[in-house]
Amino acid sequence: MSVEFQWVPFYQALADKLLTYSDKRSEFSELIKKVASVQPLMKYLHFEREDWWGPRNHQIDPFSVIGVMNRGTTDANRNVLAKVLSETFEIHIQAPTHFAGIPVMNNMRSFFVGPDEIWQLFILALKVSETNTFSDEFKRAFEQAIALKGNGLAYISMGLFWIRPNVFMPLDANSRAFVSAHYGLTAPSGSCTGNEYVKFLETLKIELSKQNSELSFPELSHKAWIERGAGKPSDPKVPTASGNIVSQSVVDIPEVRSTKFAKNIIICGTPGTGKTYSTVQYAVAIVEETTLNNVKAEDYNEVFARYLKYKEDGIVAFTTFHQSFGYEEFIEGIRPVVSTEDKSETGREIEYEIHDGIFKEFCDKARIPIGSGASDDLGIGKNPTVWKVSLEGTGDNPTRTECFANNHIRIGYDSYGETLPDSYEKGDNGRNILSAFYYKMQIGDIVMSCYSNKTIDAIGLITGEPEWHDEYPQYKRLRSVKWFVTGINVDIYDFNSEKLMMQPSVYKLSVSVSDALQILKKAKPSLFTQNVKILNRVFIIDEINRGNISKIFGELITLLEPSKRIGAKEQLRAMLPYSGQHFGVPDNVYLIGTMNTADRSTALIDTALRRRFSFVEIQPGSSTLTDVLVDGIDISQMLDTLNKRIIVLLDREHTIGHSYLLSLKTDPTIENLAAIFQYTIVPLLQEYFYDDYEKIQLVLGDNQKPDDSTRFVIKKTDAMMLFGNADIDFPEYYEINNAAFKRIDAYAFF
């Protein structure tokens, strides 16, 4: 056996050893917990996290254990982990040093879900390898395991491959793409059934046996990894675009085969080409730092599920431009806030505050690091605020010293007592301070200790709710804080919009989260270990050309340039007009816009902004409709013909996208086709050609039809009958023939 695949017998032997613990699961979990406590490479398991292991009844499944060797790390580390497992389970086979052909898990999702379901599948899978029979029990266990949120087909098939590499084939993105390209097989995807997976395995083995040199599943998986990212034109017949627009059908798009993406991308194309659909794939590829081809090879539902999780976590954001969208919504502006004064005569007053726009808010959070486990995370919240707190006063004092020593902050206003009053006197300064301390300050927010009106001496993280501590003679209101660093002397005047820190004990600073982390990283670099990563962030702007670009972007026209990003050599900040804050765009923020090239009702992209974006054109993909037939009508060919006619009569920027016809893949009926043409395609052509029905007839092939019964658009010449003997030269007019849409022979001229 080649040294590259010496892992196969080791993994099989490990699986056999784990099987002996199937009825000793508590003992198994305690054993792995003990091993993880002394092996740094297994710290990510975090057995101390009750919120992780409690819901699992403190059980670990065999796939998650084997998975410790199959995460994104070096072969040297994997060899170390293999030796650890070899010693733990007394495996008398040399631990592998090469791991060719083993697909690995995402480090951000390194566990399998449902220990009971995984154990059941594990036991039945090993039985399959003994009997060479795929039982119904195995198929049901397979379906139950992939159905659990967090597992999915790719992960479960990978786990099966680990334990019996010659019996089960992994359905990761690389393997799926390879099998499709080389054997013409469509691998199962999404919510695959046990029967579908077994049938695929059997069919693949038959195809492999037809080859002169039969490949094993591990060798096949290895070849798939070697050829990962290799792309093919989606439609080689479509010419490439000129100028700065790159066609999506061209193989040599750097973003397709590389993990390097342009910082600013606009995906453009005609209606229905899947521009918004593509932003999901681009966003996931950018965040996960993989190639676009790898993501496209995956099941879209699995990709979309990860996309939604990234949105939920604030790593990806989405907005749509429109003509009333402005700078105030995008960057920052002043907004009215209704406040209630308990003692005022009016009862309610209008106040105004500077409010961050969606993009500025996104950028301010972009530098928040994410660790590979709880011990690595700094603990910063999803929507953090940076607060100033005065500990007794400026300069050195006993309260400051005590707070640093005991990991908390303390403020006064003791005269109100432990319970806050129901009402305050008008103008009482304590009202706003206590409101901030009790209600606005949240766990996960950042706090800076004010040492002078310009400097801070500590940075920490709010970790507890407000408390009252009567044992202190003063400053009895307390919140727990995890101090990242104390005893520093940092001038934050510039970061705080060139404002001096004022008297109130607690209030929100103008310092952004990104700037606070930059200060922290400079003050204590050791916090930012190799396990703490600054993820790429993606901001998606749908219909980017429907807004007033110059008005919305403002200073961003300059700040978006890659060389001007924060962290670049020529980093640049601009002073914002409302807050006075020095704002810049972080280097890890990617912008993706979509633009409908057929929409002539909107303004063109600002020239200054255009040169700062890379344009990727997505053309109609008739290949997605291959083999879709409606009563013998080839839908793919029909779309190609329709678009060629439009290009000749109008231009290539008004073609019709494939998404209008995608529903025919699942419902290939004349009724569905008729509805698509009657309510979507013909109205679109009416808009494209400004009701020039002679050209619409040419596009629809009506001029080639023998009579009006199959024509979608009919020329009428009966105006004289309508008006009698009026002395007017009546023109011809046109009508839509609704009956023709449901006649299959009406579509025969495409």
C-alpha positions, -999 to +999 in steps of 0.1 A: +000+000+000+012+035-009+025+054+021-001+081+013-029+057+022-014+039+052-040+058+072-067+034+059-060+004+082-052+027+111-086+044+108-104+010+105-086-003+135-095+028+155-131+024+145-130-012+158-116+000+191-143+027+195-170+001+188-161-017+221-174+014+239-208+014+223-223+001+256-199+021+278-205+056+266-200+074+299-167+057+304-158+066+268-166+103+273-146+104+305-116+089+288-117+114+259-121+142+285-090+130+303-070+129+271-081+163+261-071+178+294-034+171+287-033+175+249-034+211+238-045+202+202-077+188+217-085+219+239-111+229+213-134+202+227-139+224+258-153+198+282-156+225+308-184+241+288-216+230+305-237+247+279-221+225+252-219+191+269-249+194+293-275+191+265-256+160+252-258+144+286-220+146+286-217+121+258-193+122+229-199+103+196-172+083+177-173+105+146-164+136+168-135+116+183-121+105+150-127+140+138-099+154+161-075+142+134-096+156+106-098+193+112-081+221+093-045+217+106-011+205+096-002+169+089+024+171+117-004+180+142-026+152+127+002+127+132+005+138+169-032+134+174-031+100+156-004+088+181-024+101+210-054+081+199-032+051+191-018+051+227-052+057+243-069+028+225-039+005+223-038+003+185-009-019+172-007-003+138+018+025+131+001+059+133-001+075+098+021+104+088+002+111+056-035+117+052-041+118+015-077+118+004-093+125+038-117+154+036-116+176+067-141+195+088-145+232+091-127+243+123-157+265+131-180+234+131-159+206+145-186+185+162-212+161+150-247+165+164-268+139+182-245+113+200-273+087+201-280+090+164-243+089+155-236+059+177-265+040+161-252+049+126-216+040+135-226+005+148-248-003+118-221+010+093-195-013+107-220-042+104-225-033+068-188-037+062-189-071+077-220-084+059-216-064+027-253-057+029-269-023+034-297-030+058-329-010+061-318-002+097-286+014+083-306+034+058-329+047+084-300+056+108-283+074+079-314+095+073-319+103+110-282+114+114-282+138+084-315+153+094-301+168+125-292+204+121-254+208+121-247+175+105-258+173+069-249+149+041-213+160+036-204+156+073-222+123+078-207+107+046-173+120+057-176+102+090-186+070+074-157+072+050-133+077+080-144+044+096-146+023+064-129+041+036-133+013+010-171+009+017-184+045+019-176+075-003-175+110+011-198+136-005-178+167+002-177+194-024-144+182-041-156+146-044-190+156-058-175+178-084-149+151-094-175+123-097-197+145-119-169+157-142-152+123-147-180+097-144-211+117-154-228+109-121-249+133-101-240+128-065-269+130-039-273+163-022-294+180+005-318+158+024-306+126+008-323+093+016-305+062+027-316+045-005-303+073-027-269+071-010-266+034-012-277+034-049-250+061-056-223+039-040-234+009-060-235+029-093-201+045-086-185+011-080-198-001-113-184+030-131-151+025-114-149-011-124-152-001-161-119+018-158-087+001-169-072+007-134-099+006-108-096+034-082-104+028-045-126+054-028-096+069-009-077+073-042-107+088-058-111+113-029-074+121-032-077+128-069-107+150-062-087+170-038-058+174-063-082+186-090-102+209-067-111+243-081-107+232-117-135+249-136-152+246-169-170+273-189-207+272-182-214+281-218-184+281-242-205+294-270-211+328-253-185+354-263-165+370-235-173+406-226-150+435-234-138+464-212-138+459-175-167+435-174-157+399-170-181+371-181-190+345-155-186+319-182-149+325-186-126+299-169-099+323-159-118+344-134-093+347-105-121+346-080-133+312-093-101+292-088-085+313-061-093+323-025-082+359-033-112+380-040-114+417-051-124+439-021-152+455-041-173+434-066-204+442-086-222+412-100-241+424-130-264+408-156-298+408-171-330+400-152-333+364-140-296+354-142-293+347-105-273+377-093-286+377-058-284+339-058-247+342-066-240+367-038-247+339-013-220+317-029-196+346-031-202+356+006-197+321+019-165+316-002-150+349+011-159+342+047-145+307+046-115+317+025-121+290-001-126+290-038-159+299-055-157+266-074-156+247-041-187+265-028-205+261-061-199+223-061-217+220-028-255+216-023-269+251-024-292+245+006-262+237+028-244+268+016-274+289+022-278+276+057-242+287+065-249+320+049-279+326+071-258+317+102-231+342+091-259+368+087-272+360+122-237+364+136-232+397+119-204+384+097-225+390+066-250+419+061-275+426+034-293+457+022-311+470-009-306+505-024-335+526-035-340+562-045-348+575-011-318+557+005-292+582+017-260+589+034-278+592+068-290+555+065-257+542+052-229+561+070-243+583+098-270+609+105-290+627+131-323+610+142-350+622+165-356+603+197-387+606+219-378+608+256-400+608+287-393+632+315-413+622+345-416+657+360-420+676+328-453+693+320-453+680+284-445+645+294-426+637+262-398+657+246-380+653+213-342+649+215-317+643+186-288+619+186-261+610+161-270+575+147-246+552+129-257+540+095-258+503+086-224+503+068-205+523+094-220+501+122-209+470+102-174+483+097-170+493+134-176+456+143-156+441+115-124+438+136-140+417+163-119+385+166-135+351+167-117+323+185-117+286+178-131+279+213-145+295+244-111+299+260-098+317+229-128+341+225-125+376+240-162+373+247-171+406+229-208+407+222-225+407+187-235+444+189-210+459+214-208+495+226-176+512+239-183+529+273-163+553+294-164+549+332-149+571+359-137+550+389-141+576+417-124+603+396-094+609+375-059+599+386-049+572+411-074+565+439-084+536+462-116+528+442-096+524+410-071+501+426-098+480+442-117+477+409-087+465+390-078+440+417-113+425+419-124+426+383-153+450+384-163+487+380-181+508+407-201+540+405-218+561+430-252+578+434-256+559+466-281+584+480-308+569+458-304+536+476-304+501+463-337+504+444-337+530+417-364+557+421-396+556+400-391+592+390-364+618+389-365+656+393-362+674+359-326+679+351-313+653+375-279+642+361-282+608+379-311+598+357-290+594+325-260+579+342-280+553+360-300+545+329-268+539+310-253+518+338-284+497+344-302+494+311-280+504+282-247+489+292-248+452+282-228+421+289-203+418+261-197+456+258-163+472+261-155+496+289-126+520+292-114+534+325-109+572+323-076+583+339-077+619+326-098+639+301-077+624+273-063+592+285-074+557+297-056+533+319-076+501+314-098+483+289-122+456+300-153+436+290-186+438+309-194+403+322-221+409+348-254+426+355-257+456+379-253+447+416-256+467+449-229+460+474-236+476+508-202+465+522-185+494+504-187+528+522-193+545+488-195+537+451-218+508+459-232+501+424-211+474+408-208+454+375-183+426+370-156+432+344-130+411+328-100+434+325-080+428+294-053+452+304-047+477+332-020+502+341-017+515+306-016+552+296-032+556+262-044+589+246-078+583+229-085+619+220-082+613+183-101+580+184-129+598+204-137+623+176-112+647+191-135+651+222-123+654+258-139+629+282-164+647+303-177+646+339-206+619+338-194+587+354-207+565+325-215+573+289-210+560+254-177+570+238-173+579+201-145+553+199-155+525+175-151+488+185-125+484+158-104+513+172-108+499+207-095+465+196-067+482+178-057+500+210-060+467+229-039+448+204-011+474+206-013+474+245-014+436+249-006+416+217-007+383+236-045+384+237-046+379+199-032+344+196-031+323+165-064+307+176-081+341+176-089+351+140-103+382+123-128+368+099-135+383+065-168+402+066-191+407+036-216+435+030-240+429+002-258+457-016-286+445-038-297+468-067-267+490-061-274+512-091-310+521-079-296+545-053-280+579-057-245+565-055-225+597-049-249+608-022-250+575-004-213+567-004-199+601+004-163+596+018-164+559+008-155+568-028-119+572-015-120+549+015-131+519-004-098+516-023-078+485-012-047+506-006-066+530+016-082+504+038-074+503+076-045+479+079-031+487+044+001+506+039-017+538+028-046+535+053-068+565+053-095+579+076-120+606+069-136+629+095-174+623+094-195+654+093-220+646+121-199+628+148-165+641+138-153+606+141-123+595+121-137+567+100-120+541+078-130+509+061-113+478+076-092+456+053-113+425+060-146+441+048-157+430+013-184+447-007-206+428-031-232+447-052-257+435-077-268+455-108-294+448-134-279+459-167-313+460-184-326+487-159-323+519-179-345+538-155-317+541-130-286+563-129-253+548-142-227+539-116-206+570-106-174+569-126-152+575-095-169+546-079-169+524-110-131+523-111-130+510-075-151+480-083-145+448-102-174+438-124-184+402-129-211+396-155-235+367-151-251+356-184-282+335-189-272+299-181-292+277-205-271+248-194-290+248-161-321+238-181-304+209-200-327+179-204-358+199-194-385+190-219-421+202-220-441+179-243-409+175-265-399+212-264-363+216-254-364+245-229-326+250-229-326+254-267-357+276-266-340+300-242-308+302-264-329+310-295-350+336-276-319+354-264-301+353-298-331+370-314-331+397-286-294+403-291-298+408-329-329+430-325-319+450-294-287+442-275-271+416-252-279+436-221-316+428-224-315+390-227-337+368-205-323+349-175-327+312-169-343+317-135-376+326-151-378+290-164-363+271-135-397+260-121-400+238-153-374+215-138-399+203-112-431+211-131-425+205-168-461+211-179-477+232-206-497+250-180-466+261-162-448+271-194-479+291-205-480+310-172-443+319-175-447+332-211-480+350-205-473+367-172-435+371-172-417+368-206-441+386-228-446+416-204-408+418-202-405+419-239-432+446-240-410+467-217-378+460-236-392+469-270-415+497-259-445+479-273-430+475-307-450+444-315-434+437-348-401+431-331-418+412-303-434+389-329-399+383-344-385+374-310-414+350-303-412+334-338-447+345-347-437+356-382-428+319-390-462+305-380-487+295-406-518+311-390-530+332-360-540+302-339-504+296-327-492+332-327-487+349-293-492+383-308-518+389-336-519+418-360-554+431-363-568+450-394-605+455-385-603+491-373-626+502-401-653+479-388-650+496-354-655+531-366-676+527-397-671+551-427-649+576-408-625+592-433-594+582-414-565+560-425-566+536-395-534+519-386-530+482-378-530+472-342-519+442-322-535+419-296-521+392-273-536+358-281-540+342-247-552+309-262-519+303-280-499+301-247-515+267-239-508+252-273-476+233-274-472+238-312-470+276-305-435+269-290-422+249-319-405+279-336-378+285-311 
